[in-house]
Amino acid sequence: MFIEEFVIDAQTRELIDTYGNLTDELHTDLHECLGHGSGKLLPETDPDSLKNYGNTIEEARADLFGLYYMADKKLLELGLLQSEEAFKAQYYSYIMNGLMTQLARIKPDKQIEESHMQNRALIAWWAYELGKEENVIEFVKLSDSVTNELKTFVRINDYTALRRIFAQQLAEIQRIKGMGDFDKARELVEGYAIKVDKTLHTEVLQRYERLNIAPYKGFINPVMSLKYGSDNQIVDVKLDYNETYTDQMMRYSKDYSL
């Protein structure tokens, strides 16, 4: 339902249906393992020089790493992706989310506060601005065939150009982080990552509410216990899913709190 409501056309929906889950997981892997795991500060840079903007900039750095390398042919050579078109599923979903659909998690008249959400808005709105002259990304209004309601959609007109924009953004974000450029970090975060377009926000909330789905999802980890054989060697791990979410969080707080 979500894809049908917010993705612009059948071709893009098919792309996301086919490759969306895989590219989303791959982007997470690239983000966590190589994005956060790469790059260096200059020797004279204070690790806390970006202050309250540091988390958003670091998340943007990791996301941009994943976005840029998502379209690299090396992923095809490694067999991680099977199509040269697969990266487009992640590009579209990411831009749509950063510009529009993550607003379903924001209450009316509020701004974006969480660093991951700020990072996605920063990348998407900055990319929109950088590609404006060439119309790389655009908002279009389309009429609903049933209700005749005008709805806003995101269209990506040039995926190759968008990748070049991601490269430009990644280079600048890495420079900001490496050099501790607080003023530029503040300019980007304050300019693209916090404020919400009220008209667009209202539309997204109304459309999302009709879908009757939650804006967040969570999961519960199993409680794991070891099973031993006759020679006292581990032979299995028993998984128990009976613990509730609240009980699990309270146990984690008791057992692992610093």
C-alpha positions as a printed Julia matrix, in Angstrom:
258×3 Matrix{Float64}:
   0.0     0.0     0.0
   2.79    2.39    0.9
   4.58    1.96   -2.42
   1.37    2.34   -4.41
   0.57    5.56   -2.53
   3.92    7.34   -2.74
   6.0     5.92   -5.62
   5.46    7.82   -8.84
   4.87    5.15  -11.5
   4.58    1.44  -12.25
   8.13    1.17  -13.62
   9.66    2.57  -10.43
   7.36    0.46   -8.25
   8.47   -2.67  -10.1
  12.1    -1.68   -9.6
  11.54   -1.28   -5.86
   9.51   -4.51   -5.62
  12.34   -6.4    -7.33
  15.43   -4.85   -5.76
  14.26   -2.69   -2.85
  14.81   -5.1     0.04
  18.2    -6.25   -1.24
  19.54   -2.77   -1.93
  18.21   -1.47    1.38
  20.07   -4.19    3.28
  23.18   -3.64    1.18
  23.05    0.1     1.82
  22.86   -0.59    5.56
  25.9    -2.89    5.32
  27.89   -0.3     3.37
  26.79    2.42    5.8
  27.73    0.56    8.98
  30.82   -1.41    7.96
  32.54    0.84    5.41
  30.89    4.23    5.78
  31.43    4.63    9.51
  34.56    2.5     9.24
  36.39    4.7     6.73
  37.93    8.16    6.69
  40.32   10.0     9.0
  40.41   13.25   10.89
  43.36   15.51   10.27
  45.88   15.22   13.14
  44.99   18.66   14.47
  41.18   18.15   14.31
  39.3    17.86   17.58
  36.9    14.86   17.35
  34.21   17.03   18.99
  34.74   20.07   16.77
  31.34   19.76   15.05
  29.59   19.77   18.43
  25.81   19.32   18.2
  25.98   18.86   14.41
  28.5    16.01   14.62
  26.05   13.09   14.73
  24.06   14.31   11.73
  27.21   14.92    9.68
  28.63   11.5    10.56
  25.38    9.74    9.62
  25.32   11.68    6.34
  28.91   10.63    5.67
  28.08    6.94    6.14
  24.87    7.15    4.1
  26.59    8.95    1.22
  29.32    6.31    1.17
  26.65    3.64    0.78
  24.7     5.58   -1.84
  27.73    6.3    -4.0
  29.11    2.77   -3.95
  25.67    1.21   -4.39
  26.04    1.96   -8.11
  29.62    0.72   -8.39
  30.23   -2.1   -10.87
  32.35   -3.88   -8.26
  29.15   -4.91   -6.48
  28.07   -6.69   -9.67
  31.47   -8.36   -9.98
  31.19   -9.59   -6.4
  27.7   -10.96   -7.07
  26.1    -8.73   -4.45
  23.77   -7.29   -7.11
  22.59   -8.98  -10.3
  21.44   -5.96  -12.3
  22.94   -2.62  -13.29
  19.5    -1.11  -12.63
  19.24   -2.33   -9.02
  20.86    0.72   -7.44
  18.02    2.89   -8.75
  15.62    1.24   -6.3
  17.7     2.5    -3.38
  18.28    5.93   -4.93
  14.57    6.52   -5.47
  13.5     5.17   -2.07
  16.15    7.2    -0.28
  15.33   10.5    -2.0
  11.58    9.97   -1.62
  12.04    9.21    2.07
  14.33   12.17    2.73
  12.14   14.65    0.89
   8.7    13.33    1.79
   7.74   10.09    3.44
   9.79   10.25    6.64
   7.65   13.27    7.49
   4.96   10.78    8.48
   6.96   10.36   11.7
   6.88   14.07   12.55
   3.95   15.62   14.4
   2.31   18.73   12.9
   4.22   22.0    13.46
   7.3    20.14   14.68
  10.79   20.1    13.16
  13.16   17.19   12.45
  15.19   16.41   15.58
  16.6    12.89   15.29
  20.07   12.74   13.69
  19.35    9.91   11.23
  16.24   11.68    9.96
  18.13   14.97    9.77
  20.84   13.26    7.76
  18.37   11.88    5.23
  16.68   15.26    4.85
  20.07   16.96    4.48
  21.2    14.64    1.69
  17.87   14.67   -0.17
  17.16   18.42   -0.05
  20.78   19.33   -0.74
  20.83   16.93   -3.7
  17.57   18.45   -4.94
  19.16   21.9    -4.75
  22.42   20.83   -6.39
  20.56   19.19   -9.27
  17.97   21.9    -9.77
  19.54   23.49  -12.83
  19.63   20.15  -14.67
  16.28   19.05  -13.19
  17.85   15.9   -11.74
  15.13   15.61   -9.08
  11.7    17.22   -9.29
   8.36   17.31   -7.51
   5.36   16.64   -9.71
   1.64   16.82   -9.04
  -0.45   13.94  -10.39
  -4.19   13.41  -10.22
  -5.48   10.32   -8.43
  -7.43    8.25  -10.98
 -10.15    7.42   -8.44
 -10.56   10.55   -6.32
  -9.12   13.14   -8.76
  -7.08   14.42   -5.78
  -3.79   16.09   -6.73
  -0.89   14.32   -5.04
   2.8    15.2    -4.82
   5.38   12.73   -6.09
   9.15   12.69   -6.48
  10.62   12.04   -9.92
  14.3    11.3   -10.56
  15.13   12.27  -14.14
  18.84   11.41  -14.23
  20.24    8.69  -11.96
  23.76    9.09  -13.33
  23.74   12.78  -12.5
  22.35   11.97   -9.05
  25.31    9.68   -8.39
  27.66   12.51   -9.31
  25.82   14.69   -6.81
  26.24   12.03   -4.12
  29.98   11.99   -4.9
  30.13   15.78   -4.56
  28.24   15.63   -1.27
  30.42   12.82    0.1
  33.61   14.73   -0.69
  32.33   17.86    1.06
  30.95   16.01    4.09
  34.25   14.14    4.47
  36.12   17.45    4.27
  33.86   18.97    6.93
  34.37   15.98    9.23
  38.09   15.65    8.59
  38.83   19.35    9.08
  36.26   19.98   11.79
  34.55   22.74    9.8
  31.86   23.69   12.33
  30.53   26.67   10.36
  29.89   24.64    7.2
  28.35   21.8     9.21
  25.98   24.26   10.84
  25.11   25.82    7.47
  24.2    22.47    5.91
  22.27   21.07    8.87
  20.38   24.28    9.61
  19.73   24.87    5.92
  18.54   21.42    4.82
  18.05   19.03    7.73
  15.75   20.57   10.32
  12.98   22.69    8.84
   9.83   21.1     7.43
   7.74   22.31    4.5
   4.35   22.63    6.23
   2.24   22.18    3.1
   4.08   19.05    2.04
   4.08   17.76    5.63
   0.3    18.14    5.91
  -0.22   16.26    2.65
   2.09   13.4     3.66
   0.36   13.04    7.05
  -3.08   12.92    5.44
  -2.09   10.37    2.82
  -0.19    8.22    5.31
  -3.05    8.21    7.82
  -5.38    6.68    5.22
  -3.01    3.74    4.86
  -3.55    2.8     8.52
   0.02    1.57    9.02
   2.47    2.52   11.77
   5.28    4.95   10.91
   7.78    2.86   12.91
   8.52   -0.83   13.24
  10.43   -2.67   15.91
  11.68   -6.15   16.64
  12.4    -8.4    19.59
  15.61  -10.39   19.86
  15.31  -13.99   21.0
  16.64  -14.99   24.41
  19.5   -17.36   23.6
  20.62  -20.22   25.83
  23.31  -22.81   25.17
  22.6   -26.52   24.93
  25.44  -28.89   25.86
  26.13  -32.47   24.8
  27.35  -35.4    26.87
  30.99  -34.28   26.5
  30.09  -30.79   27.78
  30.57  -29.29   24.33
  28.07  -26.81   22.9
  25.81  -28.59   20.44
  23.02  -26.06   19.91
  21.62  -22.66   20.79
  18.01  -22.52   21.98
  15.99  -19.48   20.86
  13.11  -18.28   23.03
  10.77  -15.58   21.67
   8.43  -15.41   24.66
  10.01  -12.34   26.25
   7.99   -9.15   25.71
   9.52   -5.97   24.31
   9.22   -4.13   27.64
  10.76   -7.02   29.58
  13.6    -7.22   27.1
  14.42   -3.53   27.35
  14.35   -3.67   31.15
  16.63   -6.74   31.15
  19.07   -5.04   28.78
  19.09   -1.99   31.04
  19.88   -4.14   34.11
  22.39   -6.51   32.52
  24.28   -4.23   30.14
  23.97   -0.7    31.52
  27.2     1.19   32.11
